């Protein structure tokens, strides 16, 4: 069975929470800065943080687009 790549972004974001992702990123940064991880784990955690940052950026861009549409709707009246 092949997964569809055109699933809606809301389906992909189900159960996803912006604030939780930010906390995860902050925890990763704290562990890296504290020197708690070996080098391999640093790279793995860094990669995870980068992916989470991309998800957060996408989330914020979608919300900005929604806000812009709402503002346009208000100014059209």
C-alpha positions in Angstrom: 0.0 0.0 0.0 1.4 3.5 -1.0 0.8 6.4 1.4 -0.7 9.4 -0.2 1.4 12.6 0.0 -1.5 14.9 -0.7 -3.2 14.4 2.6 -4.4 17.7 4.0 -2.1 19.5 6.3 -4.8 19.5 9.0 -4.7 15.7 9.0 -0.9 15.8 9.3 -1.2 18.2 12.2 -3.8 16.2 14.1 -2.6 15.9 17.7 0.2 18.3 17.0 0.7 21.2 19.5 2.8 24.2 18.8 3.6 25.0 22.5 4.7 21.4 23.1 7.0 21.5 20.1 8.6 24.7 21.4 9.1 23.1 24.8 10.7 20.0 23.1 13.1 22.3 21.2 14.0 24.2 24.3 14.7 20.9 26.1 16.9 19.7 23.3 18.9 23.0 23.3 19.3 22.8 27.1 20.6 19.2 26.9 23.1 20.2 24.1 24.3 23.3 25.9 24.7 21.3 29.2 27.0 18.8 27.5 24.8 15.9 28.6 24.9 14.1 25.2 27.6 12.4 23.3 28.4 13.7 19.8 26.2 11.2 18.0 23.2 12.1 20.2 23.9 15.8 19.7 23.5 15.4 16.0 20.4 13.3 16.4 18.8 15.8 18.8 19.9 18.7 16.6 18.2 17.0 13.6 15.1 16.5 15.6 15.1 20.1 16.7 15.5 21.4 13.1 12.5 19.3 12.0 10.4 20.6 14.9 11.4 24.1 13.9 10.3 23.5 10.4 6.9 22.2 11.6 6.5 25.3 13.8 7.4 27.6 11.0 4.8 25.9 8.7 2.2 26.1 11.4 2.8 29.9 11.9 2.8 30.5 8.1 -0.6 28.7 7.8 -2.0 30.8 10.7 -0.7 34.0 9.2 -2.4 33.2 5.9 -5.6 32.5 7.7 -5.3 35.8 9.6 -4.6 37.6 6.3 -7.7 36.1 4.7 -9.8 37.2 7.7 -8.4 40.7 7.5 -9.2 40.8 3.7 -12.7 39.7 4.4 -13.2 42.5 7.0 -11.8 45.2 4.7 -14.0 44.0 1.8 -17.2 44.9 3.6 
